[in-house]
Structure formats: structure tokens, C-alpha cells
Amino acid sequence: MNQPTDYDGIFLGAGHNALVAAAYLARCGMRVAVLERAATPGGGLATLENPRLRGFWHNTHSFFHRAVTAMPWYRDLDLRHHGAEYIEPAFNVAMILRDGRVLQWWTDFDKTVASFAEFSPRDAARLAAWVAEFRPIVEQILIPEAQSPPLPRDRRRALLERSSLGRRLLEVSALSPLEFVTREFENDVVRAGLLFLNGLREVDLRLRGFGHAIPAMLAGPRMAAMCVGGSARLADALVRDITEHGGHVLSGVRIERIVLEDGRAVGVEVADSDGSGRGAIAQIRAGFVASGMNPQQTFLRLIDADLLSPTLKRQAEAFRYNLLAPLFGLNVALAEPPQYTAARDCPSLDSAFMVILGLERFEQFQEIVAAHEEGRIPSTVMWGCCPTVFDASQAPPLRHVAFMWEKLPYALDGDATNWDTAAEAHGREMLAMWRRYAPNLADGVVLDAFCRTPLDTERSLPNMQAGDLLVGSFEGQVGDHRPFAGAGNYRTAVPGLYLCGGATHPGGNITGLCGYNAARVIASDHGVGIWWDPPDVEAAWEAAT
């Protein structure tokens, strides 16, 4: 006789993908619970109060949210009503050069083209041509694909080859981002800017199969945006929707193991996460378990080794993480916002959202890659924002917060724990460089500063092993092979166990689409009618021109 269940479904980890999936299923009438080890839900959607100055709020991991308001789950779950409002500044990105010139990206595409033309009229024309060509590819091919469970590889290629848009996507995708930019653009600054904004921050620039990443991002429906009140407000909104529809989000819960009976996942064992390691163990039973964790956490840490098949064990062990993804952050509390010297010739710079510093030439990318491979710190290329220019609620009156991020190696000089002694000194070096562009950032203006290292990322967000904010490399781990063959459709080889985190299609970043797609698969498997209207990727591609 089957034992009664506490819930229809349990989600492991309260990252945004698990919250999205749980919210959809709660609205289906399913009894769901989301279990989170940390004191607050949200994962990378973290907005933390300054540890020494009250009222200064810092977004220590996730901040630039691209196209969130265009995502189906933002609309379907009415998250604006739940308090997740967004600002998309018009002057979206400024890449400031040492000589005072500024390469600019605007929500008004004509202004972006005009800025590129100041560096190269030919490259500006190429930019406009690629955006025009890729807009229908994004709308008819890539958006439906990202918002659907992945197709088998052979079926995907066969469908794409039937349309001119699909064939063009396959042709461009065969390149690496480096090859695409080198072939299509000539100006050194333009090449560097495109590779950084639309490449290094997302995928390995050397990786073939991703030549389309740059034109696709340029042709996308939205640009970088920020959540009013801080990134954590998006997590708060998702939690509100779950609880409003009868679900539960439980924080401070340490998940000990996934319970299997007759080979099927039927629940979890948990302990109070009091830090002592002596919390009382309890079992929570459910009709299914969905993990927002990475494959090693899910299969190697949470399932007894003798219950795991040798094949599944090998696949989980072989899952790989990104070399170039780890992030180092410098967070500052300020008496006034940064005032860039370059604003003398570019007055609109005072309203720029994302600011890139230290990037001057195309060859720097090879230097950055080499430094990561060797475990050393490269010449600084950093990007960041002063959120309080756009949202005063994140600091006390007439005060500001700002940050700069840099991609740095996880294993510094071969050992990640070296960051514990190296972080403060590197933060000072970043601040000194920042001052060369914004001289007002003197000691009297900088009220406080603290750093977050790639090791800090792994410690606070264990899902992001080796500091990988994308939760897994895209080399051979995409589509129906993400995280690996046999688990690429959110189902796993363990009946009743699903995956829904950034290690699944379409990958990391704040898209919510891993959870959105997983909810459809879980609902289908459990005979629950869906109330939303997801795209039919095969029908969309059949209709593509």
C-alpha cells in the first residue's frame, strides 16, 4: 500500500527557475513545496543590506535582467502586480575608453547605430544589417525554442533545414562568436565591445555552435533592465504568487537526501539548517521531486550511491562547468554617484545604465582566456552600475550604491581559497582603476566597500559550482543534451525525479525558462491540464519562412 503524500510535488532549491515552475503548478491546483537551505529564497536574486551601513542595499549576484518583462511567466504570473517592476534605461550601455570616447548602446537602435558609425561607418552598416536579418530568426525560431522543451538533435536540424530562416541560423551558428565578429566587423573597439556585451558575459567566445549568439542578442526584444527595489523583489513576487495559490516556500531547510522506493523518487529527508549539523531529520513525501540544483548535487550528493545506476553516475560526474563564468564583485556605498570625466564630451553619460571600463582592444579577450586557464588575474576589464541613479529606494536619501563586476578565475593560483586573502587587495585595485575614469570616487565619497569572490559565489550558491553563474558549460551540453543525454527533457532516468534549474535547457541567467518548460513537462506527466498557452516549437518552425 502506498503511503500518503505530504505534497503533490517538492522542489529542491528556491532559485528563480524552481520558483517559476512551482508557481505554475500551484496555479494548476497542485500542492507544492519549495525547500531552500538559505535563510531567504531566490538564489542569485539577492539584495543584501550593507553589513556596516544600514539602508544601503547591494545586489551582490544578479542585477542586469534582460527581457524579463517579455518572458511569458512574467505576464502569466502577473508578477508586476506582485511587486516586481522593471526599469529599462534608454542609454543602456556605455563602454568608456581611456581617451574619453564612448561606444554606446541605446534602446533607440538608431542612436546605437550612430554611435557605432563614429568608430566605423562600415561596422555601423553591418550592425544594422545583422539586426534586420536576425529579428525574424529571433521571433520565429529562437524564442519559441527557448520557451519549449528541447527537440531531439536530429529532429531539430531537420526542421530548421526546411526554412530559409532555419538554414541561415544553422549557417551562422556553425561559427564561434570570435569567428563571427572577426569576419563581420573591422574596427578594434567595435569588435571588443560586441564580444564583451554579447559574448564573454554569456558563452565561451571560442565555442563553435554559438556564432549566432551576438546577432541574436542584438536583435532581441529587450535590453538590460533592473528590478525596482533590488533583484530580490523578483523572488519575492514569485513567492507571493506561490503562497497565494496554496503552495509553500520553506527556507532554512537542509536537504539530506532524495528518498527512493522501488527506484522511484517519493520524497526527501530534511534537517533544520541551524548550522550545527545536528538538526532533527524528517521525511517529506511527494508525488514527484524536482531539483533546481546542479547534476552533481542532485545525483551524487542527494541519492545513495548504491541506488544510482553506473551510467547515471558517470554522466553526472562528467558534467562540466564554465572556465570563464566566475564573477568577482566590488560593492560600494557612496555619498554621490560616479562622475565620469568622459561626460564632458558625452553629457548623456550621467544617465548611462551599464558602464564598461578597461576594455580597449580586441586582443584583450585572448589575454583574459589565457589568464583564466593559468589561474591568474588578467588586466582588469569590469562592468557595473549605480542603481540608485534610477531607483533611489536602494540607499538612504541623497546617498547611493554602486558596483563593478569582473570575470576572474575560480582557482586563483591553482587554489580557490587564495581568494580569502587576495580579495581585499584586488578590490582596492578595482576601485583605483574606477577612480581614473570617475575621479570623484575619493575617500570622502566612498563610504564603504566590500567584495564578493568566485569562491563566495560557490559558498553562498552551491548550485553554481566553481563559481559558474551559468550552471554548466554549453560545450556539448545544450538542448536535449543539457545537462546530458537522457535527462535533457527535464525528466531523469529516476522515475518521479525531474530537473528544473539552470543546468537544463536553455541554460543559466535570469530567464526563468528552465522552470517554465519543466512545469509543462511535469504537468503533462501527471495528467494536469495546463492553464497557460506555451508555444508549439514544431508548429512555429513549420510556419517559419
N, C-alpha and C positions, 0 to 999 in steps of 0.2 A: 504494500500500500504506500502511495506517495505521501510524503509529509507535507503539511500545509506550507504555503509560502508567505513570507512577510510582504514581498513586493512582486509585481509582475516583472520588474527589471531593476538591476543595480548598475550604476555607472561608477567606474573607478577613476578618481581624479576629477576635480572640478575646474579643469581648463575650459576655455570657451567652447571648444568643439563638443565636449561631453554635455555642457550646459545646453547648447543648441539642440542636440539630439534628445535630451531629456525633456526639454520644453515642448518639442513637437509631440512626443509620445504621451506626455501628460495631457496635452490637449486632445489626444485620441481617447482619453479615459483610462489609460494605463496607470497603475500605481508604481511610481518610480522613485528611486532614492539615488542621490549623488553623494558619494563618500569622498572626503578630502582630508589629507593628512595635515595640511597647513591650517592656521587659525582662521584664515579667510579664503573664500572661494575665488576663482578667477585665473589662477596660474599666472601667466605672463601679464595679465591685465592688472598690474599692481600700481597703486598710487599710495605712496608712503609719506607720512609726516616726517619732516626733518627731525633726526634724533636729538638735536640740540636747540632748535629754534621752533617754537610752536607756531602753527599757522602756515608754514611753508610746506607745500605738497609737491612731491617729486614722483615722476613716472619713471621708475627705475628699470623697466624692461621693454614694454611695448608702448609706443606712442603714436607713430605715424600710421594711421589706419587708412589704407587705400580702398575706396569703393565700398566701404561697409554699408553705407545707406543705399547702395544699389543692389545689395545682396537680398535674395528672396526671403531669408529668415528675418532680416531686419524689418521688412514690411509685414510678413506673415505673423510675427510675434508682437507686432505693434510696440517695438522697443522704444520708440520716441515717446510714446505715452507712458512708458515705464521709467523715463528719465534719461535715456541715452540720446542726447542731442549732439550734433556734429557741426563743426566749423571747417570749411574748406577755403583757406585764404586764397585770394586771387593771385598774388605774387607767391607762387607755390614753392619754388626752389631757386636759390641763388648760389652759384659757385663763384666765390670771390678769389681772384688771382692776386698774387703779390704786387703786381703792377697797378692794381686798382680796377682793372676791368672785371666785368661780371657777366657770366653766362647765365641766362635767365630762362626759367620755365614758368609759364603763366597758365591759368585756367582758360584764358583767352588765347587760343592757339596761334592766332595771327601775331600776337606780341612775342610768343616764343620763337616763331619763325624770324621775326625782325631781329631779335637778339642774336640768333644763330648767324644771320646774314652779316652782322658786324664782324664776325670771325671768318666766315666763308660764305659768300653768296651761293656757291655751288652746293655746299652742305645744307644750307637752308632749303634749297630747292629739293634736295634728296630727302630731307626730313619730311617736307610737305607731301612728297610723292609716296613715301612709305606709309605715312599715316592714312592717306586717302586709300591706298591699296589694302591696308590691313584692317580698316574699320569693318568691312563686311565679313572678313575672316574671323575677327573677334566676336562679332554679333551672331553670326550663323554657325560657326564651328566651335570656337574656344569656350565661349560662355556656356552653351548647352553641355559641352563635355565636362567642364569643371563642376557643373551642377547636377551631374548624374553619376551613378556607379560606373566604373570604368568598363569599357568593352574589351573583350579578348584582343590581343595584339593583331592577329591576322584579320579579324573582322573589322577592326578599326582602320587598318590600312586599305582594305578592300572598299570600305565605304568612302574614305577620303579620296581614293583614286577615281571615283565616279563623277566628281565635280571639279570645275576649274579652280574654285577656291581651295578645295581639299588638296588638289595636286600642288598648288602653289605653296600651301602650308608645309607639305611634306618636303618640297624642294628647299625652302628656306630653313626648315628645322634641321636638315642634314648638316648644316654648318654649326660651328661653335659661336658663341657671342663674340669672341675675339676675331674670328674669321669674318663674321658679318660686318662688324664695324670697320675692320681694316679694308674690306672690299668696297664698302659703300660710302665711306666718308674719308676726307683727306686732311682736314685741319686737326692738329695735335690736341688742341684744347677741346674741340668738339668730340673727338674720339674718346678722350679721357672722361669727359662729362657723361657721355652716353653709356660708357661701360660702367661707370660708378653708379649712376642713378638707376639704370635699368639692367644692371648685370651683377656687379660684385655684391650688392645688397641682397641678391636673391639666389643666384646659382653660381657654380664654378664656371668662370669665364672660358675655361679651356674645354668644356664639356660639349662634345658634338651631340646633336639632337635638340639643342636649345638655341639655335640661331634665330628662331622666331621670337625669343623672349623680349628682345629690345623693341622691335616694331609693334609687338602685341601690347606691351605696356604703354608705349607712346600713344597707341590708338585706342586705349581703354576708355571706359565711360567716365572715370573719375580720377582725381589726383589725390595727393596726400591730404589727410584731414585729421582733426583731433576731436576727442570726446570732451565736451564741456564738463568741467569739474574733475577731469582726470580719467585715465583709461579704465580705472576700476568701476566707473559708473556703468560701463557696458556690461561688466559681470554682474553688477547689482541689478540691472534691468532684467537680465536673463534669470537670475534667482527669483526676482519678483514674479515673473511670468510662471515659473515652475510652481512656486508655492501657491499662487493664485488659482492654479488648476489642480491642486491636490497633491503635488509632488513634495519631496523633502530634499533639502541640501544640508548635509551634516558635515561640519568642519571639526578638526581636531580628532580625526579618527584614523588610527593606524591600521592599514590593511595588512593582515598577516599572510593570508593565502586564499587562493580560489579553491572552493570546495568542489571536488568531482565525485560523482556517484555513477557507477556503471559507465564511466567515460564521459559523462555529461556534466557541464558546469551547472550547479544548482544553488550557488550562493558563495559567500565569503566568510572567513573568520577575521574579526577585527579586534583591536585593543584600543583603549583610550590613549591618545597620543600625548601623554603627560611628560614625555622626555625621559622618564626613568627606565623604560623598558620593562616595567612590571605591571602595566595596565591589565585589567581583567579582560580575558578573552571571551568573545561572544560570537555566535554564528548568526548570520542573517541570510535567509533563504529567498530565492527568487526564481522566476521562470527563465530568466536569462541574465547574463553578466556581460556588460560592455566596457571594455577597457580603453580609457583615453591615454594610457601610458605607452611607453615605447615597447618594442617586442622583447627586449631583454628583461625589462621589469615584469612584463605580463607572463611570459612563458618560462623564464629561468628563475625568477625570484619568487613568483607567486604560485607556481604549480609544483607540486612534489616531483622530483626528478624521476622517480620510478613510475610516474603516471604519464610521462611525456614520451611520445614516440621518438626514436632516434632521428628520423627525418626532420621533425619539427624542432627538435633541439638544435640540430645542425643549422637549420635555416635561421633560427633566432640568434644563434651565436655569430652568424655571418653578416648580420645586418650592420651596415656601415654608416658612419656619421661624417658630416662635412668638415673638412680641414679649415675652410675659410669663414665659417659661420660664427665662431665665438666673438663675444662683444665685451668691450671694456667701456665703462661709463663714468664720466665726471659730472657730478651733480652739484650745482651751486645755488646758494641763496644770495640775492643781490639787493642793493639799495636802489638800483636803477638798471634798465635793460642795457645790453651791449650796444655801444655806439660805434659803428664800423667806419673807419677812415674813408673807405670807398664810397660812402654815402654822399660825400661832397660832390662827386660826379654822377652818382646814381641815387638821387634823393628817395626814390621808392624803396630803397634797400631797408629803410627803417620798418617797412611793413612786410618784409620777406619772411616766409614761414620756415622752411628748412634751409639751413645755411651749410655749405660745404667749404672747408678750409684745408689748405695744404696740397690740393690736387692741381698740378700744373701741366703734366705731360703724360702721354700715352704709356711710356715705358715704365712708369711707376707701378703698373699692375704686375709686371714680371717681378719687380723687386718685392712687392707685397707677398706674392705667392712664394717666392724663394725664402723670405723671412719666416712665413708660416711653416714651411717644410723643415726649416732649420730650428724652429722654436725660439726665434729671437724677435725683438720688437723692430719693425721697419720704421722708416721716416714717417712721421705722423700725417695721416690723411683722416680727417674727422668731420663729422656732420652732427648738427643738433638744432636746437630751437630755444626760444624764450617763450614758453607757453602763455605767460601772463600778459604779453603784449596783446593777445587775442582773448584771454579769459582771466580776468582779474581775481576770480574766486580761488585760484590756486596759491595765493600768497596774501599776507596782511595788506591793508590799504597802503598804496604808494610803494609797495615792495614787489620783488619779482623772484621767480625761479628760472633757471636755465640749465641746459645740459649739453654735453658733447659726447658722442659715441665714436668708437674706433674699433675696427676689426683687428684683433690681436690673437696670437696663438694660445691655445688652451694649455699645452705643456710648455711653459716658459723655461727655456734652457733644459728641456727634457723632463721637467717635473712641475706639475700644475701647482703644487704647494709653494713654489717660489713666489707666486703672486701674493702670498700673505705678507711678505716682506718688501716686495717690489712695487706694490700698488700705489702707495702714497707718493713715492718719488715720481712715478710716471704721471700721476695726476697733476703734480706740480709742473711737470714739463708740458703737459697739455694746456694748462692754464697760462703758462708763459707764452706759448705759441698763440693762444687765443688773444692775448693782450697785444700781440704785434698787429693784429687786424682790428681790434677794438681796444685802444689804449685806455679807455675809461675804467676798465676792469682792474683797478688798483685795489690795494688792501682795504681802503675805506669803503669801497663799493662791494667787494666780495665779503659778505658777512659770514659765510660758512661754506665748506666744500667737503664732499666725501665721494669715494669711488666704489664701483662695483666691477668685479673682475670676471673673466670667464669661469673661474672656479666658483665664485659666488653664485653665478647662474646655475651651475650644476648642483650646488648645495641647496639652494632655495627652490629650484625647479628640477628635481631629479629626472623628470621626463627628458630634459634637454641634456643628455649625457654628453660629456666632453664639451659642454657649453654650446652645443649645437642648437641654435634657436629655431632651425628648420626641422628638427627632429628627424634627421636622416638624410643622407646623400641622395641625389637624384641620378647618380650614375648606376644604371641598370635597376633602379628601384623607383620606377614610375608606373602609372596606370595600373593595370591588373597585376603588376609585379611589385606593387608597393603595399606592405613592406617586403613581401616576397611571394613567389608563386604559390597559389593555394590559399592565400589569405588576402588577396588583393581586392576582394569584393565585400570587405568588412566582415564577412564570415570567416571563421577559422576551422582548422581540422578538428577542433574540440567542439562537439555539438553544444549549443547553448552559449558559446563564448564568441563575442564579437569584438572588433576593434573599431574605434571611432576618433582617434587622435591624429595629430599631425604626421604620424608615421604612415598614414594611409593616403589614398588619392583624395584631393590633388596636392597635398603636402602642407608644410608648416606655413607660418604667417597668420595674421588675423583675417581669415576669410570665412571661418565657420562652416565651410563647405564639406569638410570631412564629417562633421556631425550631422549636417543637413542630409547628406547622401546616406549615411549609416541609418538614420531614422527611417528612411524609406525601405531599406532592406529589412530592418528589424520588424517594422510594421507588417510587411508582406509575409515574412516567415511566420508571424504569429496571427495571421488572419485578421488583422486590424485594418479597417478601412481608413485611408488617409483623407484628411480634410483639406490639404493644400494641393497645389497644381504644379508639380515638378515637370521639367521639360522631358520630352522623349528624344534622347540624343540621336537615335537611329532615324526617326522621322525628320528631325531637324536637318540632319546631314543629307538625307534623301532629297529634301527640298532645296538644299544649297545649290547655288548656280555655279 
